[in-house]
Amino acid sequence: MSTRDRAEAPDQDGFAGWVTPSLQAMTRLARRLAPDADPDDVVAEALSRAWRKRAQFDPDRGSATSWLLAITADQARAARRRKLRRVELVDDTAELGDIASADAAHDLDLERAVAQLAARQQLAVHLHYFLGLPVEEAAAVMGCAAGTVKSTLHDARNRLRTLLEDDDGR
């Protein structure tokens, strides 16, 4: 953990510099957790919330990046809920027929399987495997112990194995 991450939440003048190292991870998480939402909107909402709640940041509970990713995860879930509440009038599955490669089809199978996991398992998978966070940082984002993240990832892998085998017809 860098010294900058462990520093207290900044005032107005230092906020942009304080969040900048986390922006890429925040955007990647927003894309993973709310694929149908604009990731820039999700991150903007997360930054707005972080700004309003910056006094609540506690460096003893984790890094600035972990805190910001937790807020981003909350905002991505909210964006996904908003999306589900709206009635879809456009068939957005039409473009799936354009996928030609086996790799793309496999990626799509994996995405569908991950989407079928419980919300906590999805978050753990996105943080650890897709964002590459160590288990300890994923635990800080999820607000639980590292052992809980390991257990959640184990359960998620077992569930994914089952889901992907069912898709392959085994």
C-alpha positions, -999 to +999 in steps of 0.1 A: +000+000+000+015+033-010+018+062+014-005+082-007-033+056-004-029+056+034-031+093+037-063+109+049-089+120+024-079+153+009-095+187+008-109+202-024-074+211-038-060+176-034-090+154-043-083+150-080-047+139-073-059+115-046-084+097-068-064+097-100-044+065-093-077+046-088-096+058-118-086+030-142-096+003-117-129+021-109-137+023-146-129-014-152-150-024-122-179-003-135-177-020-169-177-054-152-205-049-128-228-028-149-220-036-186-252-020-199-245+013-181-220+040-192-189+034-171-181+071-171-214+078-155-210+052-129-175+065-120-187+101-120-215+091-095-189+072-074-165+102-074-194+125-064-203+102-036-167+099-025-164+137-025-194+140-003-183+113+021-146+119+021-146+127+058-157+091+064-126+076+048-106+057+074-071+048+064-070+022+091-097+002+073-080+001+039-065+020+011-080+049-008-083+026-038-102+000-018-126+026-004-132+041-039-138+006-054-163-002-028-182+030-036-179+022-074-194-013-068-223+003-050-229+028-078-226+000-104-252-021-086-275+010-085-270+016-122-279-021-129-310-018-108-321+013-126-315-005-159-336-035-148-365-012-138-367+003-173-387-016-200-364-026-229-380-016-262-350-025-283-337-060-289-301-056-279-294-093-284-294-088-322-257-081-323-248-114-307-252-131-341-222-112-353-198-130-330-178-154-352-148-166-333-148-195-308-129-173-283-156-146-284-183-173-279-163-188-250-160-153-235-197-148-239-204-181-221-181-170-193-198-137-190-233-154-189-221-178-163-206-150-141-239-132-144-256-162-128-235-161-097-248-146-065-240-109-062-213-114-036-196-141-057-198-118-088-181-090-069-154-113-056-147-127-091-147-092-108-123-078-082-099-107-080-099-122-114-108-094-137-093-064-119-064-084-105-068-072-069-051-094-042-075-112-019-067-087+009-077-057-012-108-075-024-117-081+012-113-044+020-136-035-009-162-061+001-160-052+038-151-087+050-122-109+060-097-123+034-108-158+044-143-149+034-131-137+000-112-170-005-142-190+005-164-169-018-140-174-047-139-211-041-177-214-042-178-192-073-153-213-091-173-245-083-205-228-095-188-215-127-174-250-134-209-264-131-225-237-152-199-239-180-201-277-181-238-275-185-233-251-214-209-276-231-234-304-228-213-325-205 
